[in-house]
């Protein structure tokens, strides 16, 4: 898989996570980098993944892959 850049403007780091929004449940979901780029998701580098803050009243769900080396 080739690397993809972070979706944040002016960030040149490689993306490591994918962010999607579930508007019906007021939820932001952050997980491992998706296999391919999707038009309604955002690929984020480690720095921007850590700094993620959802809209007020929303929840963040962070999916972590356990046991990956």
KOLVOLO-792595 format. One record per residue: residue number from 1; x, y, z of N, C-alpha, C in turn. Coordinates in Angstrom, 2 decimals, padded with zeros to 5 digits. Example, Ala and Ser with C-alpha at 12.3 -4.5 7.8 and 13.67 -1.06 7.14 Angstrom:
residues 2
<atom 1, <013.19, -005.69, 007.80>, <012.30, -004.50, 007.80>, <013.20, -003.30, 007.80>> <atom 2, <012.85, -002.25, 007.08>, <013.67, -001.06, 007.14>, <012.90, 000.03, 007.87>> 
END
This chain:
residues 69
<atom 1, <000.85, -001.18, 000.00>, <000.00, 000.00, 000.00>, <000.89, 001.24, 000.00>> <atom 2, <000.61, 002.16, -000.88>, <001.40, 003.39, -000.92>, <000.90, 004.33, 000.17>> <atom 3, <001.78, 005.20, 000.62>, <001.40, 006.12, 001.69>, <000.52, 007.24, 001.15>> <atom 4, <-000.32, 007.78, 002.04>, <-001.18, 008.91, 001.69>, <-000.85, 010.04, 002.63>> <atom 5, <-000.96, 011.28, 002.16>, <-000.66, 012.41, 003.04>, <-001.81, 012.68, 004.02>> <atom 6, <-001.49, 013.35, 005.09>, <-002.47, 013.82, 006.06>, <-003.43, 014.78, 005.35>> <atom 7, <-004.70, 014.73, 005.72>, <-005.71, 015.59, 005.09>, <-005.68, 017.04, 005.56>> <atom 8, <-004.96, 017.31, 006.64>, <-004.89, 018.68, 007.15>, <-004.08, 019.55, 006.19>> <atom 9, <-004.57, 020.75, 005.96>, <-003.93, 021.67, 005.05>, <-002.50, 021.97, 005.51>> <atom 10, <-001.57, 021.95, 004.59>, <-000.15, 022.26, 004.80>, <000.60, 021.21, 005.62>> <atom 11, <-000.02, 020.08, 005.97>, <000.69, 019.01, 006.68>, <001.28, 018.07, 005.64>> <atom 12, <002.56, 017.78, 005.76>, <003.24, 016.92, 004.79>, <003.51, 015.52, 005.35>> <atom 13, <003.01, 015.23, 006.55>, <003.24, 013.92, 007.17>, <002.37, 012.86, 006.52>> <atom 14, <002.81, 011.60, 006.62>, <002.02, 010.48, 006.12>, <000.86, 010.20, 007.06>> <atom 15, <-000.26, 009.85, 006.51>, <-001.44, 009.51, 007.31>, <-001.26, 008.14, 007.95>> <atom 16, <-001.76, 007.99, 009.17>, <-001.71, 006.71, 009.88>, <-003.10, 006.28, 010.35>> <atom 17, <-004.06, 007.19, 010.35>, <-005.42, 006.90, 010.81>, <-006.43, 007.50, 009.84>> <atom 18, <-007.64, 006.96, 009.87>, <-008.74, 007.50, 009.07>, <-009.86, 007.94, 010.00>> <atom 19, <-010.37, 009.13, 009.76>, <-011.44, 009.73, 010.55>, <-012.71, 009.77, 009.72>> <atom 20, <-013.81, 009.31, 010.31>, <-015.12, 009.42, 009.68>, <-016.09, 009.98, 010.70>> <atom 21, <-017.15, 010.58, 010.20>, <-018.17, 011.17, 011.08>, <-019.48, 010.43, 010.92>> <atom 22, <-020.14, 010.16, 012.04>, <-021.48, 009.59, 012.05>, <-022.40, 010.69, 012.56>> <atom 23, <-022.98, 011.42, 011.64>, <-023.78, 012.59, 012.00>, <-025.03, 012.21, 012.78>> <atom 24, <-025.65, 011.09, 012.48>, <-026.88, 010.67, 013.16>, <-026.64, 010.43, 014.65>> <atom 25, <-025.45, 009.93, 015.00>, <-025.12, 009.63, 016.39>, <-024.19, 010.66, 017.03>> <atom 26, <-023.91, 011.76, 016.33>, <-022.98, 012.79, 016.83>, <-021.68, 012.16, 017.31>> <atom 27, <-021.05, 011.39, 016.41>, <-019.87, 010.63, 016.76>, <-018.79, 010.78, 015.70>> <atom 28, <-017.55, 010.96, 016.14>, <-016.39, 010.93, 015.25>, <-015.67, 009.61, 015.51>> <atom 29, <-015.37, 008.87, 014.46>, <-014.74, 007.56, 014.59>, <-013.35, 007.62, 013.98>> <atom 30, <-012.34, 007.31, 014.80>, <-010.94, 007.33, 014.37>, <-010.40, 005.92, 014.46>> <atom 31, <-009.92, 005.40, 013.34>, <-009.40, 004.04, 013.31>, <-008.13, 003.96, 012.50>> <atom 32, <-007.61, 002.76, 012.35>, <-006.41, 002.57, 011.53>, <-006.66, 003.06, 010.11>> <atom 33, <-005.60, 003.39, 009.42>, <-005.69, 003.89, 008.05>, <-006.46, 002.92, 007.17>> <atom 34, <-007.48, 003.42, 006.50>, <-008.29, 002.59, 005.60>, <-007.43, 002.13, 004.42>> <atom 35, <-007.75, 000.98, 003.85>, <-006.96, 000.47, 002.72>, <-006.93, 001.40, 001.51>> <atom 36, <-008.00, 002.16, 001.32>, <-008.03, 003.10, 000.20>, <-008.68, 004.40, 000.65>> <atom 37, <-008.37, 005.47, -000.04>, <-008.94, 006.78, 000.30>, <-010.43, 006.79, -000.03>> <atom 38, <-011.21, 007.36, 000.85>, <-012.66, 007.47, 000.66>, <-013.02, 008.95, 000.61>> <atom 39, <-013.97, 009.34, -000.23>, <-014.28, 010.77, -000.37>, <-014.91, 011.41, 000.87>> <atom 40, <-015.52, 010.62, 001.74>, <-016.20, 011.19, 002.91>, <-015.45, 010.89, 004.21>> <atom 41, <-014.16, 010.67, 004.12>, <-013.34, 010.42, 005.30>, <-012.08, 011.27, 005.21>> <atom 42, <-011.36, 011.35, 006.31>, <-010.16, 012.17, 006.39>, <-009.02, 011.30, 006.90>> <atom 43, <-007.91, 011.30, 006.20>, <-006.73, 010.57, 006.63>, <-005.85, 011.52, 007.44>> <atom 44, <-005.47, 011.10, 008.64>, <-004.71, 011.97, 009.54>, <-003.39, 011.35, 009.94>> <atom 45, <-002.38, 012.21, 010.12>, <-001.09, 011.77, 010.64>, <-001.22, 011.55, 012.15>> <atom 46, <-000.18, 011.05, 012.77>, <-000.20, 010.78, 014.21>, <-000.46, 012.05, 015.02>> <atom 47, <000.21, 013.13, 014.67>, <000.05, 014.39, 015.40>, <-001.39, 014.88, 015.37>> <atom 48, <-001.99, 014.90, 014.20>, <-003.35, 015.40, 014.08>, <-004.37, 014.40, 014.65>> <atom 49, <-004.05, 013.13, 014.64>, <-004.92, 012.13, 015.27>, <-004.99, 012.37, 016.78>> <atom 50, <-003.85, 012.67, 017.38>, <-003.79, 012.92, 018.82>, <-004.50, 014.21, 019.20>> <atom 51, <-004.45, 015.20, 018.34>, <-005.04, 016.52, 018.63>, <-006.52, 016.62, 018.28>> <atom 52, <-007.09, 015.55, 017.78>, <-008.49, 015.56, 017.34>, <-009.43, 016.01, 018.46>> <atom 53, <-010.24, 017.00, 018.17>, <-011.29, 017.40, 019.11>, <-012.60, 017.51, 018.32>> <atom 54, <-013.61, 016.77, 018.75>, <-014.87, 016.75, 018.01>, <-015.70, 018.00, 018.27>> <atom 55, <-016.74, 018.21, 017.48>, <-017.63, 019.33, 017.75>, <-018.25, 019.19, 019.15>> <atom 56, <-018.64, 020.29, 019.74>, <-019.22, 020.28, 021.08>, <-020.45, 019.37, 021.12>> <atom 57, <-020.50, 018.49, 022.12>, <-021.61, 017.56, 022.28>, <-021.41, 016.24, 021.54>> <atom 58, <-020.33, 016.12, 020.79>, <-020.04, 014.88, 020.06>, <-019.12, 014.00, 020.88>> <atom 59, <-019.06, 012.72, 020.51>, <-018.18, 011.74, 021.15>, <-017.16, 011.26, 020.14>> <atom 60, <-015.98, 010.87, 020.63>, <-014.95, 010.29, 019.77>, <-014.80, 008.82, 020.12>> <atom 61, <-014.84, 007.96, 019.12>, <-014.58, 006.54, 019.29>, <-013.24, 006.28, 018.60>> <atom 62, <-012.28, 005.76, 019.37>, <-010.95, 005.47, 018.84>, <-010.76, 003.96, 018.78>> <atom 63, <-010.65, 003.43, 017.56>, <-010.42, 002.01, 017.39>, <-008.91, 001.76, 017.38>> <atom 64, <-008.48, 000.83, 018.22>, <-007.06, 000.51, 018.31>, <-006.87, -000.94, 017.93>> <atom 65, <-005.87, -001.23, 017.12>, <-005.55, -002.60, 016.75>, <-004.62, -003.16, 017.82>> <atom 66, <-005.08, -004.19, 018.52>, <-004.31, -004.78, 019.62>, <-003.45, -005.91, 019.05>> <atom 67, <-002.20, -005.96, 019.52>, <-001.31, -007.04, 019.12>, <-000.54, -006.82, 017.84>> <atom 68, <-000.72, -005.69, 017.21>, <000.03, -005.41, 015.99>, <001.42, -004.92, 016.35>> <atom 69, <002.43, -005.45, 015.68>, <003.81, -005.07, 015.98>, <004.34, -004.15, 014.94>> 
END
